[in-house]
Amino acid sequence: MKNELERLRKERRLSQEELADILEVSRQTIISLEKGKYNPSILLAFKIAKYFNQTIEAIFIYESEQ
Amino acid sequence: MHKFYTKKYLNISLILGVTSIFIFSIDLYLNFLNDFLKGFSMSFGFSLTLISLILLNSPKYMKKMEMSEKDERLVMIKDKQLSTAYSFHIFFSAVLTVIFGLNEETYMISVAIASILLVEGLFLFLIGLYYKNKY
């Protein structure tokens, strides 16, 4: 799954540490999310979408495994 | 709401430590503990109290622990780590049960390990039933 997290974070001029504090996760989690190594739970996805004032689909782009 | 387990466990440790020191203090007057228990209650009580107090009053440590409990990725990693280690433990115990069971002199060790495996298997089954009902 691709995501627009890095772009949105940079648009808001936030550091990974600052975004991690806002979302109440560790900085490593933000790094993993931005790299696409970790897919967030629906709760964290909602939290991210709410913070950036976007829909979940606008931030997280589902890619079929085929 | 998120429960902060580290703080809860540290508070329990502090209570245990203070209780142990209290028992040691009473023993100074009533003398009801043997030498081993005297030494144990004092060292156990003081070390537990000291460690709990230091950690409870360390904002850096408490923040780190709160984060590691809240962060879903770290929780997932911990769960995967524990389940992988437990699978290895079962495999290793099963191999040891067979190896010790081959020799007449060590077969009791094999029986002991097999008994532990049986209890663990039963616990695993019951915990599986609990989670199947919960989710």
N, CA and C atoms of all chains as a GROMACS GRO file, in nm:
protein
  603
    1MET      N    1   0.084  -0.120   0.000
    1MET     CA    2   0.000   0.000   0.000
    1MET      C    3   0.088   0.125   0.000
    2LYS      N    4   0.061   0.213  -0.097
    2LYS     CA    5   0.134   0.340  -0.105
    2LYS      C    6   0.064   0.442  -0.015
    3ASN      N    7   0.137   0.546   0.022
    3ASN     CA    8   0.069   0.652   0.096
    3ASN      C    9   0.133   0.788   0.070
    4GLU      N   10   0.055   0.889   0.103
    4GLU     CA   11   0.096   1.029   0.078
    4GLU      C   12   0.144   1.097   0.206
    5LEU      N   13   0.176   1.017   0.305
    5LEU     CA   14   0.208   1.073   0.437
    5LEU      C   15   0.328   1.167   0.435
    6GLU      N   16   0.434   1.124   0.367
    6GLU     CA   17   0.556   1.206   0.364
    6GLU      C   18   0.528   1.342   0.299
    7ARG      N   19   0.456   1.338   0.186
    7ARG     CA   20   0.424   1.462   0.115
    7ARG      C   21   0.341   1.555   0.203
    8LEU      N   22   0.237   1.499   0.267
    8LEU     CA   23   0.150   1.579   0.353
    8LEU      C   24   0.225   1.637   0.472
    9ARG      N   25   0.315   1.556   0.528
    9ARG     CA   26   0.394   1.602   0.643
    9ARG      C   27   0.485   1.717   0.602
   10LYS      N   28   0.550   1.701   0.486
   10LYS     CA   29   0.642   1.805   0.439
   10LYS      C   30   0.566   1.933   0.401
   11GLU      N   31   0.446   1.916   0.347
   11GLU     CA   32   0.364   2.033   0.315
   11GLU      C   33   0.333   2.115   0.439
   12ARG      N   34   0.314   2.045   0.549
   12ARG     CA   35   0.284   2.114   0.676
   12ARG      C   36   0.411   2.153   0.753
   13ARG      N   37   0.526   2.127   0.692
   13ARG     CA   38   0.657   2.158   0.752
   13ARG      C   39   0.672   2.098   0.892
   14LEU      N   40   0.634   1.971   0.899
   14LEU     CA   41   0.646   1.900   1.027
   14LEU      C   42   0.762   1.803   1.019
   15SER      N   43   0.832   1.786   1.131
   15SER     CA   44   0.936   1.682   1.134
   15SER      C   45   0.868   1.549   1.168
   16GLN      N   46   0.938   1.440   1.145
   16GLN     CA   47   0.882   1.308   1.178
   16GLN      C   48   0.852   1.300   1.329
   17GLU      N   49   0.942   1.359   1.407
   17GLU     CA   50   0.927   1.359   1.553
   17GLU      C   51   0.799   1.435   1.594
   18GLU      N   52   0.776   1.549   1.530
   18GLU     CA   53   0.658   1.629   1.564
   18GLU      C   54   0.529   1.555   1.526
   19LEU      N   55   0.529   1.494   1.408
   19LEU     CA   56   0.410   1.419   1.365
   19LEU      C   57   0.386   1.299   1.457
   20ALA      N   58   0.497   1.235   1.497
   20ALA     CA   59   0.486   1.121   1.589
   20ALA      C   60   0.422   1.164   1.721
   21ASP      N   61   0.462   1.280   1.772
   21ASP     CA   62   0.404   1.330   1.898
   21ASP      C   63   0.256   1.362   1.881
   22ILE      N   64   0.220   1.418   1.766
   22ILE     CA   65   0.078   1.453   1.740
   22ILE      C   66  -0.007   1.327   1.735
   23LEU      N   67   0.045   1.225   1.664
   23LEU     CA   68  -0.032   1.101   1.646
   23LEU      C   69  -0.015   1.002   1.761
   24GLU      N   70   0.070   1.038   1.857
   24GLU     CA   71   0.100   0.953   1.974
   24GLU      C   72   0.154   0.816   1.935
   25VAL      N   73   0.250   0.820   1.842
   25VAL     CA   74   0.323   0.698   1.803
   25VAL      C   75   0.472   0.731   1.809
   26SER      N   76   0.556   0.630   1.787
   26SER     CA   77   0.700   0.657   1.790
   26SER      C   78   0.746   0.711   1.653
   27ARG      N   79   0.863   0.772   1.653
   27ARG     CA   80   0.918   0.826   1.527
   27ARG      C   81   0.945   0.712   1.429
   28GLN      N   82   0.986   0.597   1.481
   28GLN     CA   83   1.012   0.480   1.396
   28GLN      C   84   0.887   0.437   1.321
   29THR      N   85   0.771   0.453   1.387
   29THR     CA   86   0.645   0.415   1.322
   29THR      C   87   0.617   0.508   1.204
   30ILE      N   88   0.645   0.638   1.222
   30ILE     CA   89   0.626   0.733   1.112
   30ILE      C   90   0.719   0.697   0.995
   31ILE      N   91   0.844   0.663   1.028
   31ILE     CA   92   0.940   0.625   0.924
   31ILE      C   93   0.889   0.502   0.848
   32SER      N   94   0.844   0.400   0.923
   32SER     CA   95   0.794   0.277   0.860
   32SER      C   96   0.670   0.303   0.774
   33LEU      N   97   0.583   0.392   0.823
   33LEU     CA   98   0.462   0.426   0.746
   33LEU      C   99   0.500   0.496   0.616
   34GLU      N  100   0.591   0.592   0.626
   34GLU     CA  101   0.631   0.668   0.505
   34GLU      C  102   0.700   0.578   0.402
   35LYS      N  103   0.777   0.483   0.452
   35LYS     CA  104   0.846   0.391   0.360
   35LYS      C  105   0.752   0.284   0.304
   36GLY      N  106   0.633   0.274   0.362
   36GLY     CA  107   0.536   0.172   0.318
   36GLY      C  108   0.569   0.034   0.373
   37LYS      N  109   0.654   0.030   0.475
   37LYS     CA  110   0.690  -0.099   0.535
   37LYS      C  111   0.583  -0.147   0.632
   38TYR      N  112   0.505  -0.053   0.683
   38TYR     CA  113   0.402  -0.087   0.782
   38TYR      C  114   0.268  -0.026   0.742
   39ASN      N  115   0.164  -0.108   0.744
   39ASN     CA  116   0.029  -0.058   0.716
   39ASN      C  117  -0.042  -0.029   0.848
   40PRO      N  118  -0.096   0.091   0.863
   40PRO     CA  119  -0.156   0.125   0.993
   40PRO      C  120  -0.289   0.055   1.016
   41SER      N  121  -0.330   0.050   1.142
   41SER     CA  122  -0.462  -0.002   1.174
   41SER      C  123  -0.564   0.101   1.128
   42ILE      N  124  -0.689   0.060   1.124
   42ILE     CA  125  -0.794   0.152   1.079
   42ILE      C  126  -0.803   0.273   1.172
   43LEU      N  127  -0.777   0.251   1.301
   43LEU     CA  128  -0.783   0.362   1.397
   43LEU      C  129  -0.676   0.467   1.371
   44LEU      N  130  -0.553   0.417   1.347
   44LEU     CA  131  -0.442   0.511   1.320
   44LEU      C  132  -0.464   0.580   1.186
   45ALA      N  133  -0.518   0.505   1.088
   45ALA     CA  134  -0.546   0.563   0.956
   45ALA      C  135  -0.648   0.676   0.970
   46PHE      N  136  -0.750   0.656   1.052
   46PHE     CA  137  -0.851   0.760   1.076
   46PHE      C  138  -0.788   0.882   1.144
   47LYS      N  139  -0.702   0.853   1.240
   47LYS     CA  140  -0.635   0.960   1.315
   47LYS      C  141  -0.551   1.047   1.219
   48ILE      N  142  -0.477   0.978   1.130
   48ILE     CA  143  -0.393   1.049   1.032
   48ILE      C  144  -0.480   1.132   0.938
   49ALA      N  145  -0.588   1.066   0.887
   49ALA     CA  146  -0.678   1.134   0.793
   49ALA      C  147  -0.742   1.256   0.858
   50LYS      N  148  -0.782   1.242   0.983
   50LYS     CA  149  -0.847   1.352   1.054
   50LYS      C  150  -0.749   1.467   1.074
   51TYR      N  151  -0.626   1.433   1.110
   51TYR     CA  152  -0.527   1.538   1.134
   51TYR      C  153  -0.499   1.617   1.006
   52PHE      N  154  -0.484   1.547   0.894
   52PHE     CA  155  -0.453   1.615   0.768
   52PHE      C  156  -0.578   1.663   0.694
   53ASN      N  157  -0.695   1.642   0.758
   53ASN     CA  158  -0.822   1.686   0.700
   53ASN      C  159  -0.845   1.626   0.560
   54GLN      N  160  -0.820   1.499   0.547
   54GLN     CA  161  -0.836   1.429   0.419
   54GLN      C  162  -0.914   1.300   0.444
   55THR      N  163  -0.950   1.232   0.337
   55THR     CA  164  -1.012   1.100   0.355
   55THR      C  165  -0.899   0.995   0.361
   56ILE      N  166  -0.931   0.880   0.416
   56ILE     CA  167  -0.830   0.773   0.425
   56ILE      C  168  -0.781   0.734   0.285
   57GLU      N  169  -0.877   0.724   0.191
   57GLU     CA  170  -0.840   0.684   0.053
   57GLU      C  171  -0.748   0.784  -0.015
   58ALA      N  172  -0.758   0.911   0.027
   58ALA     CA  173  -0.671   1.012  -0.034
   58ALA      C  174  -0.528   0.999   0.016
   59ILE      N  175  -0.512   0.943   0.135
   59ILE     CA  176  -0.377   0.930   0.192
   59ILE      C  177  -0.318   0.791   0.164
   60PHE      N  178  -0.400   0.690   0.182
   60PHE     CA  179  -0.352   0.553   0.163
   60PHE      C  180  -0.410   0.495   0.035
   61ILE      N  181  -0.321   0.458  -0.055
   61ILE     CA  182  -0.366   0.408  -0.185
   61ILE      C  183  -0.347   0.257  -0.190
   62TYR      N  184  -0.460   0.188  -0.201
   62TYR     CA  185  -0.456   0.042  -0.204
   62TYR      C  186  -0.407  -0.008  -0.340
   63GLU      N  187  -0.313  -0.099  -0.334
   63GLU     CA  188  -0.265  -0.160  -0.459
   63GLU      C  189  -0.293  -0.310  -0.453
   64SER      N  190  -0.356  -0.361  -0.557
   64SER     CA  191  -0.386  -0.504  -0.561
   64SER      C  192  -0.256  -0.583  -0.560
   65GLU      N  193  -0.258  -0.698  -0.493
   65GLU     CA  194  -0.136  -0.780  -0.484
   65GLU      C  195  -0.101  -0.847  -0.616
   66GLN      N  196  -0.200  -0.855  -0.710
   66GLN     CA  197  -0.177  -0.925  -0.838
   66GLN      C  198  -0.092  -0.838  -0.929
   67MET      N  199  -1.022   0.353   2.677
   67MET     CA  200  -0.910   0.434   2.724
   67MET      C  201  -0.786   0.346   2.748
   68HIS      N  202  -0.672   0.400   2.713
   68HIS     CA  203  -0.548   0.324   2.725
   68HIS      C  204  -0.508   0.307   2.872
   69LYS      N  205  -0.478   0.181   2.908
   69LYS     CA  206  -0.432   0.155   3.045
   69LYS      C  207  -0.280   0.156   3.044
   70PHE      N  208  -0.223   0.225   3.138
   70PHE     CA  209  -0.077   0.234   3.143
   70PHE      C  210  -0.026   0.125   3.239
   71TYR      N  211   0.010   0.010   3.178
   71TYR     CA  212   0.046  -0.107   3.259
   71TYR      C  213   0.177  -0.090   3.334
   72THR      N  214   0.276  -0.025   3.272
   72THR     CA  215   0.408  -0.010   3.337
   72THR      C  216   0.393   0.061   3.471
   73LYS      N  217   0.314   0.168   3.474
   73LYS     CA  218   0.294   0.243   3.597
   73LYS      C  219   0.225   0.154   3.703
   74LYS      N  220   0.126   0.077   3.654
   74LYS     CA  221   0.052  -0.012   3.743
   74LYS      C  222   0.147  -0.117   3.805
   75TYR      N  223   0.230  -0.180   3.719
   75TYR     CA  224   0.323  -0.282   3.767
   75TYR      C  225   0.428  -0.224   3.861
   76LEU      N  226   0.475  -0.101   3.830
   76LEU     CA  227   0.574  -0.038   3.916
   76LEU      C  228   0.515  -0.003   4.052
   77ASN      N  229   0.386   0.038   4.053
   77ASN     CA  230   0.319   0.068   4.180
   77ASN      C  231   0.304  -0.060   4.263
   78ILE      N  232   0.271  -0.171   4.194
   78ILE     CA  233   0.259  -0.299   4.265
   78ILE      C  234   0.396  -0.339   4.323
   79SER      N  235   0.503  -0.319   4.243
   79SER     CA  236   0.640  -0.350   4.289
   79SER      C  237   0.675  -0.266   4.411
   80LEU      N  238   0.635  -0.139   4.408
   80LEU     CA  239   0.664  -0.049   4.520
   80LEU      C  240   0.593  -0.098   4.646
   81ILE      N  241   0.466  -0.138   4.632
   81ILE     CA  242   0.390  -0.188   4.747
   81ILE      C  243   0.456  -0.315   4.802
   82LEU      N  244   0.498  -0.406   4.710
   82LEU     CA  245   0.565  -0.530   4.753
   82LEU      C  246   0.694  -0.499   4.827
   83GLY      N  247   0.771  -0.405   4.772
   83GLY     CA  248   0.899  -0.366   4.832
   83GLY      C  249   0.881  -0.308   4.970
   84VAL      N  250   0.785  -0.216   4.982
   84VAL     CA  251   0.760  -0.151   5.113
   84VAL      C  252   0.709  -0.255   5.214
   85THR      N  253   0.622  -0.347   5.166
   85THR     CA  254   0.571  -0.454   5.254
   85THR      C  255   0.686  -0.540   5.305
   86SER      N  256   0.778  -0.571   5.214
   86SER     CA  257   0.893  -0.654   5.251
   86SER      C  258   0.980  -0.583   5.355
   87ILE      N  259   1.002  -0.453   5.336
   87ILE     CA  260   1.080  -0.375   5.434
   87ILE      C  261   1.005  -0.370   5.568
   88PHE      N  262   0.873  -0.357   5.560
   88PHE     CA  263   0.789  -0.352   5.680
   88PHE      C  264   0.803  -0.483   5.759
   89ILE      N  265   0.797  -0.596   5.686
   89ILE     CA  266   0.811  -0.728   5.751
   89ILE      C  267   0.949  -0.738   5.817
   90PHE      N  268   1.052  -0.690   5.744
   90PHE     CA  269   1.188  -0.693   5.798
   90PHE      C  270   1.198  -0.607   5.925
   91SER      N  271   1.134  -0.491   5.924
   91SER     CA  272   1.138  -0.400   6.040
   91SER      C  273   1.068  -0.464   6.161
   92ILE      N  274   0.953  -0.527   6.137
   92ILE     CA  275   0.881  -0.592   6.247
   92ILE      C  276   0.965  -0.704   6.307
   93ASP      N  277   1.035  -0.774   6.215
   93ASP     CA  278   1.118  -0.888   6.260
   93ASP      C  279   1.231  -0.842   6.352
   94LEU      N  280   1.275  -0.717   6.338
   94LEU     CA  281   1.382  -0.666   6.425
   94LEU      C  282   1.338  -0.670   6.572
   95TYR      N  283   1.208  -0.656   6.596
   95TYR     CA  284   1.155  -0.658   6.734
   95TYR      C  285   1.104  -0.796   6.773
   96LEU      N  286   1.036  -0.862   6.679
   96LEU     CA  287   0.970  -0.989   6.714
   96LEU      C  288   1.054  -1.113   6.682
   97ASN      N  289   1.150  -1.097   6.592
   97ASN     CA  290   1.244  -1.205   6.558
   97ASN      C  291   1.175  -1.336   6.517
   98PHE      N  292   1.091  -1.332   6.416
   98PHE     CA  293   1.021  -1.454   6.372
   98PHE      C  294   1.072  -1.510   6.239
   99LEU      N  295   1.166  -1.438   6.174
   99LEU     CA  296   1.219  -1.486   6.046
   99LEU      C  297   1.353  -1.557   6.067
  100ASN      N  298   1.379  -1.660   5.982
  100ASN     CA  299   1.512  -1.722   5.989
  100ASN      C  300   1.612  -1.634   5.914
  101ASP      N  301   1.741  -1.669   5.923
  101ASP     CA  302   1.845  -1.582   5.867
  101ASP      C  303   1.827  -1.557   5.717
  102PHE      N  304   1.789  -1.664   5.646
  102PHE     CA  305   1.771  -1.650   5.501
  102PHE      C  306   1.660  -1.550   5.469
  103LEU      N  307   1.544  -1.568   5.536
  103LEU     CA  308   1.430  -1.480   5.509
  103LEU      C  309   1.457  -1.336   5.553
  104LYS      N  310   1.538  -1.320   5.658
  104LYS     CA  311   1.578  -1.186   5.702
  104LYS      C  312   1.653  -1.114   5.590
  105GLY      N  313   1.755  -1.184   5.539
  105GLY     CA  314   1.837  -1.128   5.431
  105GLY      C  315   1.755  -1.104   5.306
  106PHE      N  316   1.668  -1.200   5.278
  106PHE     CA  317   1.585  -1.190   5.157
  106PHE      C  318   1.489  -1.072   5.166
  107SER      N  319   1.417  -1.062   5.279
  107SER     CA  320   1.317  -0.954   5.292
  107SER      C  321   1.384  -0.817   5.287
  108MET      N  322   1.505  -0.807   5.344
  108MET     CA  323   1.573  -0.678   5.343
  108MET      C  324   1.621  -0.643   5.202
  109SER      N  325   1.698  -0.735   5.140
  109SER     CA  326   1.754  -0.704   5.008
  109SER      C  327   1.645  -0.692   4.901
  110PHE      N  328   1.548  -0.784   4.905
  110PHE     CA  329   1.437  -0.781   4.809
  110PHE      C  330   1.358  -0.652   4.825
  111GLY      N  331   1.326  -0.618   4.950
  111GLY     CA  332   1.247  -0.498   4.978
  111GLY      C  333   1.316  -0.371   4.935
  112PHE      N  334   1.442  -0.358   4.974
  112PHE     CA  335   1.514  -0.235   4.941
  112PHE      C  336   1.539  -0.220   4.791
  113SER      N  337   1.580  -0.331   4.726
  113SER     CA  338   1.608  -0.319   4.582
  113SER      C  339   1.480  -0.291   4.502
  114LEU      N  340   1.370  -0.360   4.540
  114LEU     CA  341   1.243  -0.338   4.470
  114LEU      C  342   1.192  -0.195   4.490
  115THR      N  343   1.199  -0.148   4.613
  115THR     CA  344   1.151  -0.012   4.644
  115THR      C  345   1.234   0.091   4.568
  116LEU      N  346   1.366   0.072   4.574
  116LEU     CA  347   1.457   0.168   4.511
  116LEU      C  348   1.435   0.173   4.359
  117ILE      N  349   1.430   0.054   4.296
  117ILE     CA  350   1.412   0.050   4.149
  117ILE      C  351   1.277   0.111   4.110
  118SER      N  352   1.171   0.074   4.185
  118SER     CA  353   1.038   0.128   4.153
  118SER      C  354   1.035   0.278   4.167
  119LEU      N  355   1.094   0.331   4.275
  119LEU     CA  356   1.093   0.476   4.298
  119LEU      C  357   1.172   0.550   4.190
  120ILE      N  358   1.288   0.494   4.155
  120ILE     CA  359   1.371   0.558   4.051
  120ILE      C  360   1.295   0.564   3.919
  121LEU      N  361   1.235   0.449   3.880
  121LEU     CA  362   1.167   0.444   3.750
  121LEU      C  363   1.038   0.527   3.750
  122LEU      N  364   0.963   0.522   3.860
  122LEU     CA  365   0.839   0.600   3.867
  122LEU      C  366   0.864   0.750   3.861
  123ASN      N  367   0.982   0.792   3.909
  123ASN     CA  368   1.014   0.935   3.909
  123ASN      C  369   1.102   0.977   3.791
  124SER      N  370   1.114   0.887   3.692
  124SER     CA  371   1.191   0.923   3.574
  124SER      C  372   1.094   0.954   3.458
  125PRO      N  373   1.069   1.082   3.430
  125PRO     CA  374   0.973   1.117   3.323
  125PRO      C  375   1.014   1.059   3.188
  126LYS      N  376   1.147   1.054   3.163
  126LYS     CA  377   1.197   1.003   3.035
  126LYS      C  378   1.159   0.855   3.018
  127TYR      N  379   1.183   0.776   3.123
  127TYR     CA  380   1.153   0.633   3.117
  127TYR      C  381   1.002   0.610   3.105
  128MET      N  382   0.924   0.686   3.185
  128MET     CA  383   0.779   0.668   3.184
  128MET      C  384   0.720   0.705   3.047
  129LYS      N  385   0.774   0.812   2.986
  129LYS     CA  386   0.725   0.854   2.855
  129LYS      C  387   0.756   0.746   2.750
  130LYS      N  388   0.881   0.693   2.760
  130LYS     CA  389   0.924   0.588   2.667
  130LYS      C  390   0.835   0.464   2.679
  131MET      N  391   0.805   0.426   2.803
  131MET     CA  392   0.724   0.306   2.824
  131MET      C  393   0.578   0.328   2.782
  132GLU      N  394   0.527   0.447   2.807
  132GLU     CA  395   0.389   0.479   2.768
  132GLU      C  396   0.377   0.472   2.615
  133MET      N  397   0.480   0.526   2.549
  133MET     CA  398   0.481   0.524   2.403
  133MET      C  399   0.488   0.380   2.351
  134SER      N  400   0.576   0.299   2.412
  134SER     CA  401   0.591   0.162   2.364
  134SER      C  402   0.465   0.080   2.390
  135GLU      N  403   0.385   0.118   2.489
  135GLU     CA  404   0.258   0.047   2.513
  135GLU      C  405   0.149   0.094   2.417
  136LYS      N  406   0.153   0.223   2.382
  136LYS     CA  407   0.048   0.282   2.297
  136LYS      C  408   0.072   0.254   2.149
  137ASP      N  409   0.199   0.258   2.109
  137ASP     CA  410   0.233   0.249   1.966
  137ASP      C  411   0.196   0.113   1.909
  138GLU      N  412   0.100   0.112   1.815
  138GLU     CA  413   0.048  -0.016   1.763
  138GLU      C  414   0.155  -0.098   1.690
  139ARG      N  415   0.250  -0.028   1.625
  139ARG     CA  416   0.356  -0.101   1.554
  139ARG      C  417   0.446  -0.173   1.654
  140LEU      N  418   0.480  -0.105   1.764
  140LEU     CA  419   0.566  -0.168   1.865
  140LEU      C  420   0.493  -0.282   1.936
  141VAL      N  421   0.361  -0.265   1.956
  141VAL     CA  422   0.281  -0.372   2.018
  141VAL      C  423   0.278  -0.494   1.925
  142MET      N  424   0.261  -0.467   1.793
  142MET     CA  425   0.258  -0.576   1.694
  142MET      C  426   0.393  -0.650   1.692
  143ILE      N  427   0.502  -0.571   1.695
  143ILE     CA  428   0.636  -0.631   1.694
  143ILE      C  429   0.655  -0.720   1.817
  144LYS      N  430   0.612  -0.668   1.933
  144LYS     CA  431   0.626  -0.745   2.058
  144LYS      C  432   0.545  -0.874   2.051
  145ASP      N  433   0.421  -0.866   1.998
  145ASP     CA  434   0.335  -0.985   1.984
  145ASP      C  435   0.400  -1.089   1.893
  146LYS      N  436   0.452  -1.042   1.779
  146LYS     CA  437   0.516  -1.133   1.683
  146LYS      C  438   0.640  -1.196   1.744
  147GLN      N  439   0.717  -1.114   1.815
  147GLN     CA  440   0.840  -1.161   1.881
  147GLN      C  441   0.807  -1.271   1.982
  148LEU      N  442   0.704  -1.246   2.064
  148LEU     CA  443   0.666  -1.344   2.166
  148LEU      C  444   0.611  -1.472   2.104
  149SER      N  445   0.527  -1.459   2.000
  149SER     CA  446   0.468  -1.579   1.941
  149SER      C  447   0.574  -1.662   1.869
  150THR      N  448   0.672  -1.594   1.805
  150THR     CA  449   0.780  -1.668   1.738
  150THR      C  450   0.866  -1.741   1.841
  151ALA      N  451   0.899  -1.669   1.950
  151ALA     CA  452   0.981  -1.730   2.055
  151ALA      C  453   0.908  -1.848   2.118
  152TYR      N  454   0.776  -1.834   2.135
  152TYR     CA  455   0.698  -1.942   2.196
  152TYR      C  456   0.691  -2.065   2.104
  153SER      N  457   0.677  -2.039   1.974
  153SER     CA  458   0.675  -2.151   1.878
  153SER      C  459   0.809  -2.226   1.884
  154PHE      N  460   0.918  -2.149   1.892
  154PHE     CA  461   1.051  -2.212   1.902
  154PHE      C  462   1.061  -2.291   2.032
  155HIS      N  463   1.008  -2.235   2.140
  155HIS     CA  464   1.012  -2.301   2.270
  155HIS      C  465   0.940  -2.436   2.264
  156ILE      N  466   0.823  -2.439   2.200
  156ILE     CA  467   0.747  -2.564   2.188
  156ILE      C  468   0.826  -2.666   2.107
  157PHE      N  469   0.883  -2.621   1.995
  157PHE     CA  470   0.960  -2.711   1.909
  157PHE      C  471   1.081  -2.767   1.986
  158PHE      N  472   1.153  -2.677   2.053
  158PHE     CA  473   1.273  -2.717   2.127
  158PHE      C  474   1.238  -2.813   2.241
  159SER      N  475   1.128  -2.784   2.313
  159SER     CA  476   1.085  -2.871   2.423
  159SER      C  477   1.046  -3.009   2.370
  160ALA      N  478   0.978  -3.012   2.255
  160ALA     CA  479   0.937  -3.140   2.197
  160ALA      C  480   1.059  -3.224   2.158
  161VAL      N  481   1.160  -3.158   2.100
  161VAL     CA  482   1.284  -3.228   2.062
  161VAL      C  483   1.354  -3.283   2.187
  162LEU      N  484   1.361  -3.199   2.292
  162LEU     CA  485   1.425  -3.243   2.417
  162LEU      C  486   1.350  -3.359   2.481
  163THR      N  487   1.216  -3.356   2.474
  163THR     CA  488   1.134  -3.465   2.529
  163THR      C  489   1.172  -3.598   2.463
  164VAL      N  490   1.186  -3.594   2.332
  164VAL     CA  491   1.221  -3.717   2.258
  164VAL      C  492   1.364  -3.761   2.294
  165ILE      N  493   1.458  -3.667   2.294
  165ILE     CA  494   1.599  -3.701   2.320
  165ILE      C  495   1.616  -3.760   2.460
  166PHE      N  496   1.557  -3.693   2.561
  166PHE     CA  497   1.570  -3.744   2.699
  166PHE      C  498   1.493  -3.873   2.718
  167GLY      N  499   1.387  -3.892   2.639
  167GLY     CA  500   1.306  -4.014   2.652
  167GLY      C  501   1.377  -4.137   2.598
  168LEU      N  502   1.481  -4.117   2.517
  168LEU     CA  503   1.553  -4.230   2.457
  168LEU      C  504   1.639  -4.305   2.559
  169ASN      N  505   1.683  -4.233   2.662
  169ASN     CA  506   1.773  -4.292   2.761
  169ASN      C  507   1.698  -4.322   2.892
  170GLU      N  508   1.721  -4.441   2.946
  170GLU     CA  509   1.651  -4.481   3.068
  170GLU      C  510   1.687  -4.391   3.186
  171GLU      N  511   1.813  -4.344   3.188
  171GLU     CA  512   1.857  -4.262   3.302
  171GLU      C  513   1.796  -4.120   3.300
  172THR      N  514   1.754  -4.077   3.183
  172THR     CA  515   1.704  -3.940   3.173
  172THR      C  516   1.554  -3.932   3.140
  173TYR      N  517   1.487  -4.045   3.143
  173TYR     CA  518   1.348  -4.044   3.097
  173TYR      C  519   1.258  -3.958   3.187
  174MET      N  520   1.299  -3.942   3.317
  174MET     CA  521   1.217  -3.859   3.406
  174MET      C  522   1.219  -3.712   3.363
  175ILE      N  523   1.335  -3.670   3.307
  175ILE     CA  524   1.343  -3.531   3.257
  175ILE      C  525   1.245  -3.517   3.141
  176SER      N  526   1.242  -3.622   3.058
  176SER     CA  527   1.150  -3.622   2.944
  176SER      C  528   1.005  -3.611   2.991
  177VAL      N  529   0.971  -3.687   3.096
  177VAL     CA  530   0.835  -3.682   3.150
  177VAL      C  531   0.804  -3.543   3.204
  178ALA      N  532   0.904  -3.483   3.272
  178ALA     CA  533   0.884  -3.348   3.329
  178ALA      C  534   0.858  -3.245   3.218
  179ILE      N  535   0.941  -3.251   3.113
  179ILE     CA  536   0.923  -3.153   3.003
  179ILE      C  537   0.789  -3.176   2.934
  180ALA      N  538   0.755  -3.306   2.915
  180ALA     CA  539   0.627  -3.338   2.850
  180ALA      C  540   0.509  -3.287   2.933
  181SER      N  541   0.522  -3.297   3.068
  181SER     CA  542   0.414  -3.247   3.155
  181SER      C  543   0.398  -3.097   3.140
  182ILE      N  544   0.512  -3.026   3.136
  182ILE     CA  545   0.506  -2.880   3.119
  182ILE      C  546   0.440  -2.846   2.986
  183LEU      N  547   0.479  -2.922   2.882
  183LEU     CA  548   0.420  -2.899   2.748
  183LEU      C  549   0.269  -2.921   2.750
  184LEU      N  550   0.227  -3.024   2.825
  184LEU     CA  551   0.084  -3.056   2.834
  184LEU      C  552   0.007  -2.942   2.900
  185VAL      N  553   0.061  -2.891   3.011
  185VAL     CA  554  -0.004  -2.779   3.082
  185VAL      C  555  -0.009  -2.656   2.991
  186GLU      N  556   0.103  -2.630   2.922
  186GLU     CA  557   0.109  -2.514   2.831
  186GLU      C  558   0.008  -2.530   2.718
  187GLY      N  559  -0.004  -2.654   2.666
  187GLY     CA  560  -0.099  -2.682   2.559
  187GLY      C  561  -0.242  -2.657   2.604
  188LEU      N  562  -0.272  -2.700   2.726
  188LEU     CA  563  -0.405  -2.680   2.784
  188LEU      C  564  -0.434  -2.531   2.799
  189PHE      N  565  -0.334  -2.457   2.849
  189PHE     CA  566  -0.347  -2.313   2.867
  189PHE      C  567  -0.370  -2.244   2.732
  190LEU      N  568  -0.294  -2.290   2.633
  190LEU     CA  569  -0.304  -2.234   2.497
  190LEU      C  570  -0.445  -2.255   2.442
  191PHE      N  571  -0.499  -2.375   2.466
  191PHE     CA  572  -0.634  -2.410   2.420
  191PHE      C  573  -0.738  -2.319   2.486
  192LEU      N  574  -0.725  -2.304   2.620
  192LEU     CA  575  -0.821  -2.222   2.695
  192LEU      C  576  -0.814  -2.076   2.654
  193ILE      N  577  -0.692  -2.026   2.636
  193ILE     CA  578  -0.675  -1.886   2.597
  193ILE      C  579  -0.729  -1.864   2.455
  194GLY      N  580  -0.716  -1.968   2.371
  194GLY     CA  581  -0.772  -1.962   2.236
  194GLY      C  582  -0.923  -1.952   2.240
  195LEU      N  583  -0.985  -2.031   2.328
  195LEU     CA  584  -1.132  -2.027   2.344
  195LEU      C  585  -1.175  -1.889   2.391
  196TYR      N  586  -1.099  -1.833   2.486
  196TYR     CA  587  -1.133  -1.701   2.541
  196TYR      C  588  -1.131  -1.595   2.430
  197TYR      N  589  -1.024  -1.596   2.348
  197TYR     CA  590  -1.013  -1.494   2.244
  197TYR      C  591  -1.114  -1.516   2.130
  198LYS      N  592  -1.150  -1.644   2.105
  198LYS     CA  593  -1.251  -1.671   2.002
  198LYS      C  594  -1.387  -1.617   2.045
  199ASN      N  595  -1.412  -1.624   2.176
  199ASN     CA  596  -1.538  -1.567   2.226
  199ASN      C  597  -1.535  -1.417   2.231
  200LYS      N  598  -1.416  -1.364   2.262
  200LYS     CA  599  -1.404  -1.218   2.276
  200LYS      C  600  -1.416  -1.146   2.141
  201TYR      N  601  -1.351  -1.203   2.037
  201TYR     CA  602  -1.355  -1.136   1.906
  201TYR      C  603  -1.438  -1.217   1.806
   0.00000   0.00000   0.00000
